[in-house]
Amino acid sequence: MDADMHSPEVDPSSEYVELAAEVLGLLSDPTRIRIVLALRRADEMPVNALAEVVERSPSGVSQHLARLRMARMVTTRQEGTSVLYRLADEHAVALVVEAMKQAEHAVANGQAPPHHHARTQKFSPSVSRQ
């Protein structure tokens, strides 16, 4: 991971800074975050199923998916008359998960956020392993 932090692409003067800002802006919509999280769980889904999961209209979800597709965050596969959507890679999920962890810090009021508790419990020697 340390190598990733010092690669030329991560330099503040990188040509990718503006594109990274566009990616973060695209993921700044709660419905799009919900879509990414839903696709993380289900691998691939049609619009109507996604709309049900994220509690939005199919037409609205379709518009969000179009934007995510243009950004190459989701891809499609035709199955009969259905179009199935899936995440193009793991990067959008990683961004969303890290943003959610940061959000937990924002509301933790000086306490350890939930993702810290989960890590402590998972690796604590006092927790019995079965």
Chimera marker file (.cmm) of the C-alpha trace (Angstrom):
<marker_set name="trace">
<marker id="1" x="0.000" y="0.000" z="0.000" r="1" g="1" b="0" radius="0.5"/>
<marker id="2" x="2.854" y="2.383" z="0.749" r="1" g="1" b="0" radius="0.5"/>
<marker id="3" x="3.977" y="1.993" z="-2.855" r="1" g="1" b="0" radius="0.5"/>
<marker id="4" x="0.512" y="3.101" z="-4.008" r="1" g="1" b="0" radius="0.5"/>
<marker id="5" x="0.738" y="6.280" z="-1.965" r="1" g="1" b="0" radius="0.5"/>
<marker id="6" x="3.996" y="7.306" z="-3.641" r="1" g="1" b="0" radius="0.5"/>
<marker id="7" x="3.294" y="6.346" z="-7.242" r="1" g="1" b="0" radius="0.5"/>
<marker id="8" x="3.429" y="9.180" z="-9.792" r="1" g="1" b="0" radius="0.5"/>
<marker id="9" x="-0.345" y="8.951" z="-10.330" r="1" g="1" b="0" radius="0.5"/>
<marker id="10" x="-0.978" y="10.008" z="-6.714" r="1" g="1" b="0" radius="0.5"/>
<marker id="11" x="1.190" y="13.111" z="-6.879" r="1" g="1" b="0" radius="0.5"/>
<marker id="12" x="-0.677" y="16.401" z="-6.195" r="1" g="1" b="0" radius="0.5"/>
<marker id="13" x="0.403" y="17.674" z="-9.613" r="1" g="1" b="0" radius="0.5"/>
<marker id="14" x="-0.932" y="14.582" z="-11.380" r="1" g="1" b="0" radius="0.5"/>
<marker id="15" x="-3.049" y="15.002" z="-14.468" r="1" g="1" b="0" radius="0.5"/>
<marker id="16" x="-5.615" y="12.742" z="-12.746" r="1" g="1" b="0" radius="0.5"/>
<marker id="17" x="-6.493" y="15.168" z="-9.927" r="1" g="1" b="0" radius="0.5"/>
<marker id="18" x="-9.328" y="16.807" z="-11.868" r="1" g="1" b="0" radius="0.5"/>
<marker id="19" x="-10.664" y="13.436" z="-13.008" r="1" g="1" b="0" radius="0.5"/>
<marker id="20" x="-10.521" y="12.162" z="-9.428" r="1" g="1" b="0" radius="0.5"/>
<marker id="21" x="-12.595" y="15.171" z="-8.358" r="1" g="1" b="0" radius="0.5"/>
<marker id="22" x="-15.170" y="14.267" z="-11.020" r="1" g="1" b="0" radius="0.5"/>
<marker id="23" x="-15.289" y="10.674" z="-9.738" r="1" g="1" b="0" radius="0.5"/>
<marker id="24" x="-15.804" y="11.872" z="-6.169" r="1" g="1" b="0" radius="0.5"/>
<marker id="25" x="-18.469" y="14.299" z="-7.367" r="1" g="1" b="0" radius="0.5"/>
<marker id="26" x="-20.261" y="11.518" z="-9.191" r="1" g="1" b="0" radius="0.5"/>
<marker id="27" x="-20.244" y="9.431" z="-6.007" r="1" g="1" b="0" radius="0.5"/>
<marker id="28" x="-21.484" y="12.348" z="-3.894" r="1" g="1" b="0" radius="0.5"/>
<marker id="29" x="-25.106" y="11.441" z="-4.597" r="1" g="1" b="0" radius="0.5"/>
<marker id="30" x="-26.774" y="9.197" z="-1.961" r="1" g="1" b="0" radius="0.5"/>
<marker id="31" x="-28.699" y="7.224" z="-4.583" r="1" g="1" b="0" radius="0.5"/>
<marker id="32" x="-25.505" y="6.426" z="-6.473" r="1" g="1" b="0" radius="0.5"/>
<marker id="33" x="-23.841" y="5.328" z="-3.245" r="1" g="1" b="0" radius="0.5"/>
<marker id="34" x="-26.790" y="3.041" z="-2.557" r="1" g="1" b="0" radius="0.5"/>
<marker id="35" x="-26.549" y="1.639" z="-6.096" r="1" g="1" b="0" radius="0.5"/>
<marker id="36" x="-22.843" y="0.885" z="-5.656" r="1" g="1" b="0" radius="0.5"/>
<marker id="37" x="-23.507" y="-0.823" z="-2.324" r="1" g="1" b="0" radius="0.5"/>
<marker id="38" x="-26.407" y="-2.825" z="-3.761" r="1" g="1" b="0" radius="0.5"/>
<marker id="39" x="-24.300" y="-4.002" z="-6.693" r="1" g="1" b="0" radius="0.5"/>
<marker id="40" x="-21.517" y="-4.918" z="-4.296" r="1" g="1" b="0" radius="0.5"/>
<marker id="41" x="-23.893" y="-7.370" z="-2.609" r="1" g="1" b="0" radius="0.5"/>
<marker id="42" x="-25.658" y="-8.784" z="-5.638" r="1" g="1" b="0" radius="0.5"/>
<marker id="43" x="-22.959" y="-8.819" z="-8.318" r="1" g="1" b="0" radius="0.5"/>
<marker id="44" x="-25.448" y="-7.837" z="-11.040" r="1" g="1" b="0" radius="0.5"/>
<marker id="45" x="-29.021" y="-6.606" z="-11.085" r="1" g="1" b="0" radius="0.5"/>
<marker id="46" x="-31.661" y="-5.229" z="-13.448" r="1" g="1" b="0" radius="0.5"/>
<marker id="47" x="-32.915" y="-1.670" z="-13.022" r="1" g="1" b="0" radius="0.5"/>
<marker id="48" x="-36.218" y="-2.641" z="-11.392" r="1" g="1" b="0" radius="0.5"/>
<marker id="49" x="-34.517" y="-4.740" z="-8.706" r="1" g="1" b="0" radius="0.5"/>
<marker id="50" x="-32.000" y="-1.962" z="-8.025" r="1" g="1" b="0" radius="0.5"/>
<marker id="51" x="-34.837" y="0.565" z="-7.810" r="1" g="1" b="0" radius="0.5"/>
<marker id="52" x="-36.545" y="-1.566" z="-5.189" r="1" g="1" b="0" radius="0.5"/>
<marker id="53" x="-33.365" y="-1.955" z="-3.126" r="1" g="1" b="0" radius="0.5"/>
<marker id="54" x="-32.472" y="1.747" z="-3.186" r="1" g="1" b="0" radius="0.5"/>
<marker id="55" x="-36.124" y="2.806" z="-2.806" r="1" g="1" b="0" radius="0.5"/>
<marker id="56" x="-36.220" y="5.040" z="-5.867" r="1" g="1" b="0" radius="0.5"/>
<marker id="57" x="-38.172" y="4.958" z="-9.114" r="1" g="1" b="0" radius="0.5"/>
<marker id="58" x="-36.840" y="2.770" z="-11.924" r="1" g="1" b="0" radius="0.5"/>
<marker id="59" x="-36.570" y="5.807" z="-14.215" r="1" g="1" b="0" radius="0.5"/>
<marker id="60" x="-34.526" y="7.716" z="-11.636" r="1" g="1" b="0" radius="0.5"/>
<marker id="61" x="-32.253" y="4.732" z="-11.009" r="1" g="1" b="0" radius="0.5"/>
<marker id="62" x="-31.838" y="4.317" z="-14.759" r="1" g="1" b="0" radius="0.5"/>
<marker id="63" x="-30.612" y="7.913" z="-15.025" r="1" g="1" b="0" radius="0.5"/>
<marker id="64" x="-28.117" y="7.358" z="-12.194" r="1" g="1" b="0" radius="0.5"/>
<marker id="65" x="-26.930" y="4.147" z="-13.834" r="1" g="1" b="0" radius="0.5"/>
<marker id="66" x="-26.412" y="5.986" z="-17.113" r="1" g="1" b="0" radius="0.5"/>
<marker id="67" x="-24.078" y="8.439" z="-15.385" r="1" g="1" b="0" radius="0.5"/>
<marker id="68" x="-22.213" y="5.632" z="-13.619" r="1" g="1" b="0" radius="0.5"/>
<marker id="69" x="-21.934" y="3.792" z="-16.917" r="1" g="1" b="0" radius="0.5"/>
<marker id="70" x="-20.546" y="6.867" z="-18.718" r="1" g="1" b="0" radius="0.5"/>
<marker id="71" x="-17.912" y="7.090" z="-15.983" r="1" g="1" b="0" radius="0.5"/>
<marker id="72" x="-17.168" y="3.385" z="-16.552" r="1" g="1" b="0" radius="0.5"/>
<marker id="73" x="-18.054" y="2.513" z="-12.956" r="1" g="1" b="0" radius="0.5"/>
<marker id="74" x="-20.758" y="0.069" z="-14.048" r="1" g="1" b="0" radius="0.5"/>
<marker id="75" x="-21.068" y="-2.192" z="-17.043" r="1" g="1" b="0" radius="0.5"/>
<marker id="76" x="-24.036" y="-3.966" z="-18.573" r="1" g="1" b="0" radius="0.5"/>
<marker id="77" x="-24.882" y="-7.385" z="-19.870" r="1" g="1" b="0" radius="0.5"/>
<marker id="78" x="-27.936" y="-8.245" z="-21.927" r="1" g="1" b="0" radius="0.5"/>
<marker id="79" x="-29.903" y="-11.313" z="-20.822" r="1" g="1" b="0" radius="0.5"/>
<marker id="80" x="-32.943" y="-11.797" z="-23.033" r="1" g="1" b="0" radius="0.5"/>
<marker id="81" x="-34.905" y="-8.560" z="-22.776" r="1" g="1" b="0" radius="0.5"/>
<marker id="82" x="-33.259" y="-7.553" z="-19.478" r="1" g="1" b="0" radius="0.5"/>
<marker id="83" x="-30.195" y="-5.405" z="-19.024" r="1" g="1" b="0" radius="0.5"/>
<marker id="84" x="-28.150" y="-6.416" z="-15.996" r="1" g="1" b="0" radius="0.5"/>
<marker id="85" x="-25.850" y="-3.907" z="-14.329" r="1" g="1" b="0" radius="0.5"/>
<marker id="86" x="-22.677" y="-4.744" z="-12.459" r="1" g="1" b="0" radius="0.5"/>
<marker id="87" x="-19.738" y="-2.845" z="-11.025" r="1" g="1" b="0" radius="0.5"/>
<marker id="88" x="-16.875" y="-2.522" z="-13.496" r="1" g="1" b="0" radius="0.5"/>
<marker id="89" x="-14.260" y="-3.088" z="-10.788" r="1" g="1" b="0" radius="0.5"/>
<marker id="90" x="-13.712" y="-2.816" z="-7.039" r="1" g="1" b="0" radius="0.5"/>
<marker id="91" x="-12.610" y="0.836" z="-6.986" r="1" g="1" b="0" radius="0.5"/>
<marker id="92" x="-16.033" y="2.492" z="-6.647" r="1" g="1" b="0" radius="0.5"/>
<marker id="93" x="-16.845" y="0.175" z="-3.739" r="1" g="1" b="0" radius="0.5"/>
<marker id="94" x="-13.512" y="0.994" z="-2.078" r="1" g="1" b="0" radius="0.5"/>
<marker id="95" x="-14.223" y="4.728" z="-2.361" r="1" g="1" b="0" radius="0.5"/>
<marker id="96" x="-17.735" y="4.346" z="-0.961" r="1" g="1" b="0" radius="0.5"/>
<marker id="97" x="-16.596" y="2.129" z="1.920" r="1" g="1" b="0" radius="0.5"/>
<marker id="98" x="-13.839" y="4.583" z="2.881" r="1" g="1" b="0" radius="0.5"/>
<marker id="99" x="-16.305" y="7.484" z="2.692" r="1" g="1" b="0" radius="0.5"/>
<marker id="100" x="-18.702" y="5.581" z="4.954" r="1" g="1" b="0" radius="0.5"/>
<marker id="101" x="-15.884" y="4.988" z="7.453" r="1" g="1" b="0" radius="0.5"/>
<marker id="102" x="-15.033" y="8.691" z="7.368" r="1" g="1" b="0" radius="0.5"/>
<marker id="103" x="-18.714" y="9.479" z="7.957" r="1" g="1" b="0" radius="0.5"/>
<marker id="104" x="-18.659" y="7.217" z="11.019" r="1" g="1" b="0" radius="0.5"/>
<marker id="105" x="-15.757" y="9.288" z="12.374" r="1" g="1" b="0" radius="0.5"/>
<marker id="106" x="-17.726" y="12.479" z="11.776" r="1" g="1" b="0" radius="0.5"/>
<marker id="107" x="-20.552" y="11.366" z="14.064" r="1" g="1" b="0" radius="0.5"/>
<marker id="108" x="-18.531" y="9.383" z="16.631" r="1" g="1" b="0" radius="0.5"/>
<marker id="109" x="-18.134" y="12.387" z="19.000" r="1" g="1" b="0" radius="0.5"/>
<marker id="110" x="-14.630" y="11.430" z="20.066" r="1" g="1" b="0" radius="0.5"/>
<marker id="111" x="-15.506" y="7.746" z="20.494" r="1" g="1" b="0" radius="0.5"/>
<marker id="112" x="-14.168" y="4.946" z="18.349" r="1" g="1" b="0" radius="0.5"/>
<marker id="113" x="-16.466" y="4.594" z="15.314" r="1" g="1" b="0" radius="0.5"/>
<marker id="114" x="-18.231" y="1.269" z="14.608" r="1" g="1" b="0" radius="0.5"/>
<marker id="115" x="-15.675" y="0.087" z="12.049" r="1" g="1" b="0" radius="0.5"/>
<marker id="116" x="-12.982" y="0.324" z="14.738" r="1" g="1" b="0" radius="0.5"/>
<marker id="117" x="-15.090" y="-1.808" z="17.087" r="1" g="1" b="0" radius="0.5"/>
<marker id="118" x="-15.577" y="-4.449" z="14.424" r="1" g="1" b="0" radius="0.5"/>
<marker id="119" x="-11.837" y="-4.628" z="13.812" r="1" g="1" b="0" radius="0.5"/>
<marker id="120" x="-11.094" y="-4.862" z="17.552" r="1" g="1" b="0" radius="0.5"/>
<marker id="121" x="-13.624" y="-7.637" z="18.062" r="1" g="1" b="0" radius="0.5"/>
<marker id="122" x="-12.426" y="-9.572" z="15.032" r="1" g="1" b="0" radius="0.5"/>
<marker id="123" x="-8.784" y="-9.569" z="16.057" r="1" g="1" b="0" radius="0.5"/>
<marker id="124" x="-9.112" y="-9.485" z="19.831" r="1" g="1" b="0" radius="0.5"/>
<marker id="125" x="-7.443" y="-12.461" z="21.539" r="1" g="1" b="0" radius="0.5"/>
<marker id="126" x="-10.288" y="-12.526" z="24.071" r="1" g="1" b="0" radius="0.5"/>
<marker id="127" x="-12.816" y="-13.399" z="21.368" r="1" g="1" b="0" radius="0.5"/>
<marker id="128" x="-13.158" y="-17.155" z="21.079" r="1" g="1" b="0" radius="0.5"/>
<marker id="129" x="-12.596" y="-18.593" z="17.613" r="1" g="1" b="0" radius="0.5"/>
<marker id="130" x="-14.708" y="-21.487" z="16.479" r="1" g="1" b="0" radius="0.5"/>
<link id1="1" id2="2" r="1" g="1" b="0" radius="0.2"/>
<link id1="2" id2="3" r="1" g="1" b="0" radius="0.2"/>
<link id1="3" id2="4" r="1" g="1" b="0" radius="0.2"/>
<link id1="4" id2="5" r="1" g="1" b="0" radius="0.2"/>
<link id1="5" id2="6" r="1" g="1" b="0" radius="0.2"/>
<link id1="6" id2="7" r="1" g="1" b="0" radius="0.2"/>
<link id1="7" id2="8" r="1" g="1" b="0" radius="0.2"/>
<link id1="8" id2="9" r="1" g="1" b="0" radius="0.2"/>
<link id1="9" id2="10" r="1" g="1" b="0" radius="0.2"/>
<link id1="10" id2="11" r="1" g="1" b="0" radius="0.2"/>
<link id1="11" id2="12" r="1" g="1" b="0" radius="0.2"/>
<link id1="12" id2="13" r="1" g="1" b="0" radius="0.2"/>
<link id1="13" id2="14" r="1" g="1" b="0" radius="0.2"/>
<link id1="14" id2="15" r="1" g="1" b="0" radius="0.2"/>
<link id1="15" id2="16" r="1" g="1" b="0" radius="0.2"/>
<link id1="16" id2="17" r="1" g="1" b="0" radius="0.2"/>
<link id1="17" id2="18" r="1" g="1" b="0" radius="0.2"/>
<link id1="18" id2="19" r="1" g="1" b="0" radius="0.2"/>
<link id1="19" id2="20" r="1" g="1" b="0" radius="0.2"/>
<link id1="20" id2="21" r="1" g="1" b="0" radius="0.2"/>
<link id1="21" id2="22" r="1" g="1" b="0" radius="0.2"/>
<link id1="22" id2="23" r="1" g="1" b="0" radius="0.2"/>
<link id1="23" id2="24" r="1" g="1" b="0" radius="0.2"/>
<link id1="24" id2="25" r="1" g="1" b="0" radius="0.2"/>
<link id1="25" id2="26" r="1" g="1" b="0" radius="0.2"/>
<link id1="26" id2="27" r="1" g="1" b="0" radius="0.2"/>
<link id1="27" id2="28" r="1" g="1" b="0" radius="0.2"/>
<link id1="28" id2="29" r="1" g="1" b="0" radius="0.2"/>
<link id1="29" id2="30" r="1" g="1" b="0" radius="0.2"/>
<link id1="30" id2="31" r="1" g="1" b="0" radius="0.2"/>
<link id1="31" id2="32" r="1" g="1" b="0" radius="0.2"/>
<link id1="32" id2="33" r="1" g="1" b="0" radius="0.2"/>
<link id1="33" id2="34" r="1" g="1" b="0" radius="0.2"/>
<link id1="34" id2="35" r="1" g="1" b="0" radius="0.2"/>
<link id1="35" id2="36" r="1" g="1" b="0" radius="0.2"/>
<link id1="36" id2="37" r="1" g="1" b="0" radius="0.2"/>
<link id1="37" id2="38" r="1" g="1" b="0" radius="0.2"/>
<link id1="38" id2="39" r="1" g="1" b="0" radius="0.2"/>
<link id1="39" id2="40" r="1" g="1" b="0" radius="0.2"/>
<link id1="40" id2="41" r="1" g="1" b="0" radius="0.2"/>
<link id1="41" id2="42" r="1" g="1" b="0" radius="0.2"/>
<link id1="42" id2="43" r="1" g="1" b="0" radius="0.2"/>
<link id1="43" id2="44" r="1" g="1" b="0" radius="0.2"/>
<link id1="44" id2="45" r="1" g="1" b="0" radius="0.2"/>
<link id1="45" id2="46" r="1" g="1" b="0" radius="0.2"/>
<link id1="46" id2="47" r="1" g="1" b="0" radius="0.2"/>
<link id1="47" id2="48" r="1" g="1" b="0" radius="0.2"/>
<link id1="48" id2="49" r="1" g="1" b="0" radius="0.2"/>
<link id1="49" id2="50" r="1" g="1" b="0" radius="0.2"/>
<link id1="50" id2="51" r="1" g="1" b="0" radius="0.2"/>
<link id1="51" id2="52" r="1" g="1" b="0" radius="0.2"/>
<link id1="52" id2="53" r="1" g="1" b="0" radius="0.2"/>
<link id1="53" id2="54" r="1" g="1" b="0" radius="0.2"/>
<link id1="54" id2="55" r="1" g="1" b="0" radius="0.2"/>
<link id1="55" id2="56" r="1" g="1" b="0" radius="0.2"/>
<link id1="56" id2="57" r="1" g="1" b="0" radius="0.2"/>
<link id1="57" id2="58" r="1" g="1" b="0" radius="0.2"/>
<link id1="58" id2="59" r="1" g="1" b="0" radius="0.2"/>
<link id1="59" id2="60" r="1" g="1" b="0" radius="0.2"/>
<link id1="60" id2="61" r="1" g="1" b="0" radius="0.2"/>
<link id1="61" id2="62" r="1" g="1" b="0" radius="0.2"/>
<link id1="62" id2="63" r="1" g="1" b="0" radius="0.2"/>
<link id1="63" id2="64" r="1" g="1" b="0" radius="0.2"/>
<link id1="64" id2="65" r="1" g="1" b="0" radius="0.2"/>
<link id1="65" id2="66" r="1" g="1" b="0" radius="0.2"/>
<link id1="66" id2="67" r="1" g="1" b="0" radius="0.2"/>
<link id1="67" id2="68" r="1" g="1" b="0" radius="0.2"/>
<link id1="68" id2="69" r="1" g="1" b="0" radius="0.2"/>
<link id1="69" id2="70" r="1" g="1" b="0" radius="0.2"/>
<link id1="70" id2="71" r="1" g="1" b="0" radius="0.2"/>
<link id1="71" id2="72" r="1" g="1" b="0" radius="0.2"/>
<link id1="72" id2="73" r="1" g="1" b="0" radius="0.2"/>
<link id1="73" id2="74" r="1" g="1" b="0" radius="0.2"/>
<link id1="74" id2="75" r="1" g="1" b="0" radius="0.2"/>
<link id1="75" id2="76" r="1" g="1" b="0" radius="0.2"/>
<link id1="76" id2="77" r="1" g="1" b="0" radius="0.2"/>
<link id1="77" id2="78" r="1" g="1" b="0" radius="0.2"/>
<link id1="78" id2="79" r="1" g="1" b="0" radius="0.2"/>
<link id1="79" id2="80" r="1" g="1" b="0" radius="0.2"/>
<link id1="80" id2="81" r="1" g="1" b="0" radius="0.2"/>
<link id1="81" id2="82" r="1" g="1" b="0" radius="0.2"/>
<link id1="82" id2="83" r="1" g="1" b="0" radius="0.2"/>
<link id1="83" id2="84" r="1" g="1" b="0" radius="0.2"/>
<link id1="84" id2="85" r="1" g="1" b="0" radius="0.2"/>
<link id1="85" id2="86" r="1" g="1" b="0" radius="0.2"/>
<link id1="86" id2="87" r="1" g="1" b="0" radius="0.2"/>
<link id1="87" id2="88" r="1" g="1" b="0" radius="0.2"/>
<link id1="88" id2="89" r="1" g="1" b="0" radius="0.2"/>
<link id1="89" id2="90" r="1" g="1" b="0" radius="0.2"/>
<link id1="90" id2="91" r="1" g="1" b="0" radius="0.2"/>
<link id1="91" id2="92" r="1" g="1" b="0" radius="0.2"/>
<link id1="92" id2="93" r="1" g="1" b="0" radius="0.2"/>
<link id1="93" id2="94" r="1" g="1" b="0" radius="0.2"/>
<link id1="94" id2="95" r="1" g="1" b="0" radius="0.2"/>
<link id1="95" id2="96" r="1" g="1" b="0" radius="0.2"/>
<link id1="96" id2="97" r="1" g="1" b="0" radius="0.2"/>
<link id1="97" id2="98" r="1" g="1" b="0" radius="0.2"/>
<link id1="98" id2="99" r="1" g="1" b="0" radius="0.2"/>
<link id1="99" id2="100" r="1" g="1" b="0" radius="0.2"/>
<link id1="100" id2="101" r="1" g="1" b="0" radius="0.2"/>
<link id1="101" id2="102" r="1" g="1" b="0" radius="0.2"/>
<link id1="102" id2="103" r="1" g="1" b="0" radius="0.2"/>
<link id1="103" id2="104" r="1" g="1" b="0" radius="0.2"/>
<link id1="104" id2="105" r="1" g="1" b="0" radius="0.2"/>
<link id1="105" id2="106" r="1" g="1" b="0" radius="0.2"/>
<link id1="106" id2="107" r="1" g="1" b="0" radius="0.2"/>
<link id1="107" id2="108" r="1" g="1" b="0" radius="0.2"/>
<link id1="108" id2="109" r="1" g="1" b="0" radius="0.2"/>
<link id1="109" id2="110" r="1" g="1" b="0" radius="0.2"/>
<link id1="110" id2="111" r="1" g="1" b="0" radius="0.2"/>
<link id1="111" id2="112" r="1" g="1" b="0" radius="0.2"/>
<link id1="112" id2="113" r="1" g="1" b="0" radius="0.2"/>
<link id1="113" id2="114" r="1" g="1" b="0" radius="0.2"/>
<link id1="114" id2="115" r="1" g="1" b="0" radius="0.2"/>
<link id1="115" id2="116" r="1" g="1" b="0" radius="0.2"/>
<link id1="116" id2="117" r="1" g="1" b="0" radius="0.2"/>
<link id1="117" id2="118" r="1" g="1" b="0" radius="0.2"/>
<link id1="118" id2="119" r="1" g="1" b="0" radius="0.2"/>
<link id1="119" id2="120" r="1" g="1" b="0" radius="0.2"/>
<link id1="120" id2="121" r="1" g="1" b="0" radius="0.2"/>
<link id1="121" id2="122" r="1" g="1" b="0" radius="0.2"/>
<link id1="122" id2="123" r="1" g="1" b="0" radius="0.2"/>
<link id1="123" id2="124" r="1" g="1" b="0" radius="0.2"/>
<link id1="124" id2="125" r="1" g="1" b="0" radius="0.2"/>
<link id1="125" id2="126" r="1" g="1" b="0" radius="0.2"/>
<link id1="126" id2="127" r="1" g="1" b="0" radius="0.2"/>
<link id1="127" id2="128" r="1" g="1" b="0" radius="0.2"/>
<link id1="128" id2="129" r="1" g="1" b="0" radius="0.2"/>
<link id1="129" id2="130" r="1" g="1" b="0" radius="0.2"/>
</marker_set>
